[in-house]
């Protein structure tokens, strides 16, 4: 059973906070609870267990997960990766995508999460549509990307358009060759390595592996499909053409419906 989520304002934001929370609650179809001077613990005792989406009229959204963890959008390793790229160091995702210099490149990120890979691809020149199935994750990431003004990340974040939707349903509906590539980065089912900034995301985000039909739709929608995995800790992949990355902590499997010479 999915947890109940409610929306409230950040403390000490008054009428502006309540108005901002009301707008977010309306957009997400969630119940708004007026904050007043109460703590989230007090609100939970009154209204029952669940998650809280907290709205600040100036600084945006953050959440208290049903497990009690505070979650704010964070750029994670995207900042390090983009800075490394600026220093002419290779990024394995960009190597896998092989972005062209002479034409636009459209990427569907089918597991947006916090948008880390999407920002790296955007910084590399891709126009990214980021697909996220969980409405809370989608709301927080959309807000975080829109507010991202870090000088290293702002350009990449601006090239990411978010969309709420289920990857299987969306890919099944898209026309052939709608994108140049599809990226899957499913939440690791049995993660070996611990990343502190991913703890609250893991508590909220959908966890699962694309079906065979979803992979086949992806190969119809784009000539190139890239899958981010933890090596040796993932379900079987269809028709891996090659691998990029050191294959230690993270590896990138490339599935291709066309050979590179014809893409």
C-alpha positions as CSV (number, residue, x, y, z in Angstrom):
1,X,0.0,0.0,0.0
2,X,1.4,3.4,-1.0
3,X,1.9,5.9,1.8
4,X,-0.3,9.0,2.1
5,X,1.3,12.3,1.1
6,X,0.2,15.7,2.3
7,X,1.3,19.2,1.5
8,X,2.1,21.9,4.0
9,X,4.0,25.2,4.1
10,X,7.5,25.7,5.6
11,X,7.5,27.1,9.1
12,X,7.3,30.9,9.6
13,X,6.2,31.5,6.0
14,X,2.7,32.8,6.9
15,X,0.1,33.5,4.3
16,X,2.6,33.3,1.4
17,X,3.6,29.8,2.5
18,X,0.0,28.7,2.7
19,X,-0.8,30.1,-0.7
20,X,2.3,28.4,-2.3
21,X,1.4,25.1,-0.6
22,X,-2.2,25.4,-1.8
23,X,-0.9,25.8,-5.4
24,X,1.3,22.7,-5.1
25,X,-1.4,20.6,-3.5
26,X,-3.8,21.6,-6.3
27,X,-1.3,20.6,-9.0
28,X,-0.6,17.2,-7.4
29,X,-4.1,16.5,-6.3
30,X,-3.0,16.2,-2.7
31,X,-4.5,17.4,0.5
32,X,-3.1,20.6,2.0
33,X,-2.7,20.9,5.8
34,X,-2.1,24.4,7.2
35,X,1.1,24.6,9.1
36,X,0.5,27.3,11.7
37,X,3.2,26.9,14.3
38,X,3.2,23.2,14.5
39,X,6.1,20.8,13.8
40,X,5.8,18.0,11.3
41,X,5.8,15.6,14.2
42,X,2.8,17.3,15.6
43,X,1.0,17.4,12.3
44,X,1.7,13.7,11.9
45,X,0.2,12.9,15.3
46,X,-2.9,14.8,14.3
47,X,-3.3,13.6,10.7
48,X,-1.7,10.2,10.7
49,X,1.4,8.6,9.3
50,X,2.7,9.4,5.8
51,X,5.0,11.7,3.9
52,X,5.0,15.5,3.9
53,X,5.8,17.7,0.9
54,X,6.9,21.0,2.4
55,X,6.7,24.2,0.3
56,X,8.7,27.4,0.9
57,X,7.5,30.3,-1.3
58,X,11.1,31.4,-2.0
59,X,13.3,28.3,-1.7
60,X,11.0,25.7,-3.1
61,X,10.2,22.1,-2.1
62,X,11.6,19.5,0.2
63,X,10.1,16.4,1.8
64,X,9.8,14.5,5.0
65,X,9.6,10.9,3.8
66,X,7.2,8.4,5.5
67,X,10.4,7.0,7.2
68,X,11.1,10.4,8.7
69,X,14.1,11.4,6.5
70,X,14.4,14.9,5.3
71,X,14.9,15.1,1.5
72,X,16.0,18.1,-0.5
73,X,17.0,18.1,-4.1
74,X,20.7,17.7,-4.5
75,X,22.9,17.7,-7.7
76,X,24.9,14.8,-6.4
77,X,27.9,13.8,-8.5
78,X,26.5,15.8,-11.5
79,X,28.5,18.8,-10.3
80,X,31.8,16.7,-10.2
81,X,31.1,15.1,-13.6
82,X,30.3,18.4,-15.4
83,X,33.4,20.0,-13.9
84,X,35.5,17.1,-15.0
85,X,34.1,17.4,-18.5
86,X,35.0,21.1,-18.5
87,X,38.6,19.9,-17.7
88,X,38.4,17.7,-20.8
89,X,38.0,14.5,-18.8
90,X,35.7,11.9,-20.4
91,X,32.3,11.0,-19.0
92,X,31.2,7.5,-19.7
93,X,27.5,8.5,-20.3
94,X,28.6,11.0,-22.9
95,X,30.9,8.4,-24.4
96,X,28.0,6.0,-24.6
97,X,25.7,8.5,-26.2
98,X,28.4,9.8,-28.6
99,X,26.6,13.1,-29.0
100,X,27.0,14.6,-32.5
101,X,28.4,18.1,-32.9
102,X,26.5,19.0,-36.0
103,X,22.8,18.4,-35.2
104,X,20.4,18.4,-32.2
105,X,20.3,15.2,-30.1
106,X,17.1,14.2,-28.3
107,X,17.5,12.0,-25.2
108,X,14.7,10.4,-23.3
109,X,15.8,9.7,-19.7
110,X,13.4,7.1,-18.7
111,X,14.4,7.1,-15.0
112,X,14.8,10.8,-14.2
113,X,15.2,10.5,-10.4
114,X,17.0,13.7,-9.2
115,X,18.1,14.4,-12.8
116,X,21.9,13.9,-12.3
117,X,22.5,12.0,-15.6
118,X,20.0,14.3,-17.4
119,X,22.0,17.3,-16.4
120,X,25.3,15.8,-17.5
121,X,23.7,14.9,-20.9
122,X,22.2,18.4,-21.1
123,X,25.6,19.9,-20.4
124,X,27.0,17.8,-23.2
125,X,24.5,19.3,-25.6
126,X,21.5,16.9,-25.5
127,X,17.9,18.1,-25.3
128,X,16.6,15.9,-22.6
129,X,13.1,14.8,-21.7
130,X,13.2,13.3,-18.2
131,X,10.5,10.8,-17.4
132,X,9.6,10.2,-13.7
133,X,6.8,7.9,-12.5
134,X,6.6,9.1,-8.9
135,X,4.8,12.4,-8.5
136,X,6.7,13.4,-5.4
137,X,10.1,12.7,-7.0
138,X,8.9,14.5,-10.1
139,X,7.8,17.6,-8.2
140,X,11.0,17.9,-6.2
141,X,13.3,17.3,-9.1
142,X,11.4,19.7,-11.4
143,X,11.6,22.4,-8.8
144,X,15.3,21.7,-8.1
145,X,16.2,21.8,-11.8
146,X,14.2,25.0,-12.3
147,X,16.0,26.7,-9.4
148,X,19.5,25.3,-10.2
149,X,21.7,28.4,-10.6
150,X,25.1,26.8,-9.9
151,X,27.5,28.1,-12.5
152,X,28.7,24.6,-13.4
153,X,25.2,23.1,-13.7
154,X,22.8,25.7,-14.8
155,X,23.3,25.2,-18.5
156,X,22.7,21.5,-18.3
157,X,19.7,21.8,-16.0
158,X,18.1,24.3,-18.4
159,X,18.2,21.6,-21.2
160,X,16.1,19.1,-19.2
161,X,12.3,19.1,-19.6
162,X,10.6,16.9,-17.0
163,X,7.5,14.8,-17.6
164,X,5.4,12.7,-15.2
165,X,4.6,9.3,-16.5
166,X,5.3,5.6,-16.5
167,X,8.2,4.5,-18.8
168,X,6.4,1.4,-20.1
169,X,3.2,3.3,-21.0
170,X,5.0,6.3,-22.5
171,X,7.4,4.3,-24.6
172,X,4.6,2.1,-25.9
173,X,2.8,5.3,-27.1
174,X,5.7,7.1,-28.7
175,X,6.3,7.0,-32.4
176,X,9.2,5.2,-34.0
177,X,12.5,7.2,-33.9
178,X,11.0,9.9,-31.7
179,X,14.4,10.2,-29.9
180,X,18.0,9.7,-30.7
181,X,18.6,7.7,-27.5
182,X,16.8,6.3,-24.5
183,X,18.5,6.1,-21.1
184,X,17.5,3.7,-18.4
185,X,19.0,4.1,-14.9
186,X,16.7,1.9,-12.8
187,X,17.1,2.2,-9.0
188,X,19.6,-0.5,-8.1
189,X,17.7,-3.4,-6.7
190,X,20.5,-4.7,-4.4
191,X,23.0,-1.8,-4.2
192,X,26.5,-2.6,-3.1
193,X,27.6,1.0,-2.6
194,X,26.0,3.5,-0.2
195,X,25.3,7.1,-1.4
196,X,24.0,9.4,1.3
197,X,22.1,11.7,-1.0
198,X,20.2,8.7,-2.5
199,X,18.9,7.4,0.8
200,X,15.7,9.5,0.9
201,X,15.2,9.1,-2.9
202,X,15.4,5.3,-2.4
203,X,12.7,5.6,0.3
204,X,10.3,7.3,-2.2
205,X,11.2,6.3,-5.8
206,X,9.7,3.4,-7.7
207,X,12.0,0.4,-7.8
208,X,11.9,-2.1,-10.6
209,X,13.5,-3.3,-13.8
210,X,12.3,-2.6,-17.4
211,X,10.4,-5.4,-18.9
212,X,11.5,-7.1,-22.2
213,X,8.6,-5.3,-23.9
214,X,9.8,-1.9,-22.5
215,X,13.3,-2.5,-23.8
216,X,11.9,-3.4,-27.3
217,X,9.7,-0.3,-27.4
218,X,12.8,1.7,-26.4
219,X,14.7,0.2,-29.4
220,X,11.8,1.2,-31.6
221,X,11.6,4.7,-30.3
222,X,15.4,5.3,-30.6
223,X,18.3,3.7,-32.4
224,X,20.4,3.7,-29.3
225,X,19.5,2.5,-25.7
226,X,21.9,2.9,-22.8
227,X,21.4,1.2,-19.4
228,X,23.2,2.3,-16.3
229,X,23.8,-0.6,-13.9
230,X,25.9,-1.9,-11.0
231,X,28.0,-4.6,-12.7
232,X,27.0,-8.2,-11.9
233,X,24.1,-7.0,-9.7
234,X,21.3,-6.6,-12.3
235,X,18.8,-8.8,-14.1
236,X,19.6,-10.0,-17.6
237,X,19.9,-7.4,-20.4
238,X,18.8,-7.9,-24.0
239,X,21.4,-7.8,-26.8
240,X,24.2,-5.8,-25.2
241,X,26.3,-4.4,-28.1
242,X,29.1,-3.1,-25.9
243,X,30.0,-1.7,-22.5
244,X,31.4,1.7,-21.5
245,X,33.0,2.5,-18.2
246,X,35.3,0.7,-15.9
247,X,32.6,-1.9,-14.9
248,X,33.5,-1.6,-11.2
249,X,31.0,0.6,-9.4
250,X,28.9,1.8,-12.4
251,X,28.8,0.5,-16.0
252,X,26.9,1.6,-19.1
253,X,25.4,-1.1,-21.4
254,X,24.8,0.0,-24.9
255,X,21.9,-1.7,-26.8
256,X,21.6,-0.7,-30.4
257,X,18.9,-1.4,-33.0
258,X,21.2,0.0,-35.7
259,X,25.0,-0.3,-36.1
260,X,26.9,2.9,-35.3
261,X,27.8,3.5,-38.9
262,X,24.1,3.9,-39.8
263,X,22.9,6.0,-36.8
